[in-house]
């Protein structure tokens, strides 16, 4: 079986390899990025992020907007908080959530843009 999408001979460009290796990210940074992409890999968490992209919401409003139960939303929000993707504030007895920063907004925007291509 012939595969056309691989090199047919073994030939390494040492200069190119050295350049790429010198610019590779630290292993710890790569692990953090991979963990964040895992977080983005869940449809419920993406729905939460997309809702919070639009505006700050309390847990009750998120539950209603996503037609989910509060336990599920709270669990997912905890995961998103541990990865610093969302932040919350208390106002009396209410807990309001929003996206952590503009980086999260950009990730969502790029994901949407790529999906629409």
C-alpha positions as CSV (number, residue, x, y, z in Angstrom):
1,X,0.0,0.0,0.0
2,X,1.5,3.3,-1.1
3,X,1.0,6.5,0.9
4,X,1.5,9.7,-1.0
5,X,1.5,12.1,1.9
6,X,4.9,11.1,3.4
7,X,8.4,11.6,2.2
8,X,9.6,8.8,-0.1
9,X,13.2,9.1,1.0
10,X,14.9,9.9,4.3
11,X,16.5,13.4,4.0
12,X,16.7,15.8,7.0
13,X,17.3,19.5,6.6
14,X,19.5,20.0,9.7
15,X,19.3,23.8,9.6
16,X,15.5,23.7,9.4
17,X,15.3,21.2,12.3
18,X,17.7,23.3,14.4
19,X,15.7,26.4,13.8
20,X,12.4,24.8,14.8
21,X,13.9,23.1,17.9
22,X,15.3,26.5,19.1
23,X,11.8,28.0,18.9
24,X,9.8,25.2,20.5
25,X,7.8,26.1,23.6
26,X,8.8,24.8,27.0
27,X,7.2,21.4,27.8
28,X,5.2,22.9,30.7
29,X,3.6,25.5,28.5
30,X,2.7,22.8,26.0
31,X,1.0,20.8,28.7
32,X,-1.0,23.9,29.8
33,X,-2.1,24.6,26.2
34,X,-3.1,20.9,25.7
35,X,-5.1,21.0,29.0
36,X,-6.9,24.2,27.9
37,X,-7.8,22.6,24.5
38,X,-9.3,19.6,26.4
39,X,-11.5,22.1,28.3
40,X,-12.6,23.6,24.9
41,X,-13.3,20.1,23.7
42,X,-16.6,19.8,25.7
43,X,-19.8,21.1,24.1
44,X,-21.4,22.2,27.4
45,X,-18.3,24.2,28.4
46,X,-18.2,25.8,24.9
47,X,-21.9,26.7,25.3
48,X,-21.1,28.3,28.7
49,X,-18.2,30.2,27.1
50,X,-20.2,31.3,24.2
51,X,-23.0,32.6,26.5
52,X,-20.4,34.5,28.6
53,X,-18.9,35.9,25.5
54,X,-22.1,37.8,25.0
55,X,-22.4,39.0,28.6
56,X,-21.9,38.4,32.3
57,X,-24.5,35.9,33.7
58,X,-25.4,34.4,37.0
59,X,-25.5,30.7,37.4
60,X,-29.3,30.6,37.3
61,X,-29.4,32.6,34.0
62,X,-26.7,30.2,32.5
63,X,-28.8,27.3,33.6
64,X,-31.9,28.7,31.9
65,X,-30.1,29.9,28.8
66,X,-28.5,26.5,28.2
67,X,-31.5,24.3,29.3
68,X,-29.3,22.5,31.7
69,X,-29.4,21.7,35.4
70,X,-27.6,23.8,37.9
71,X,-25.4,21.0,39.1
72,X,-24.0,20.4,35.6
73,X,-23.4,24.2,35.0
74,X,-21.8,24.6,38.4
75,X,-19.4,21.7,37.8
76,X,-18.4,23.0,34.4
77,X,-17.9,26.5,35.7
78,X,-15.6,25.1,38.4
79,X,-13.5,23.5,35.7
80,X,-13.4,26.7,33.7
81,X,-12.4,28.7,36.7
82,X,-9.5,26.3,37.6
83,X,-8.1,26.9,34.1
84,X,-8.6,30.7,34.5
85,X,-11.0,30.9,31.5
86,X,-13.8,32.4,33.5
87,X,-14.0,34.6,36.6
88,X,-16.8,35.2,39.1
89,X,-18.0,37.8,41.5
90,X,-20.5,37.6,44.3
91,X,-23.3,40.1,44.6
92,X,-25.3,39.3,47.7
93,X,-26.5,35.7,47.2
94,X,-25.8,35.7,43.5
95,X,-22.7,34.4,41.7
96,X,-22.0,36.2,38.4
97,X,-19.6,34.8,35.8
98,X,-17.8,36.3,32.9
99,X,-14.9,35.5,30.6
100,X,-11.6,35.8,32.4
101,X,-10.0,38.1,29.8
102,X,-9.8,39.1,26.1
103,X,-7.6,36.1,25.4
104,X,-10.5,33.8,25.9
105,X,-12.7,36.0,23.7
106,X,-10.0,35.7,20.9
107,X,-9.9,31.9,21.3
108,X,-13.7,31.7,20.8
109,X,-13.6,34.1,17.9
110,X,-10.8,32.2,16.2
111,X,-12.6,28.9,16.8
112,X,-15.8,30.3,15.3
113,X,-14.0,31.8,12.3
114,X,-12.2,28.5,11.6
115,X,-15.4,26.4,11.9
116,X,-17.1,28.7,9.4
117,X,-14.4,28.3,6.8
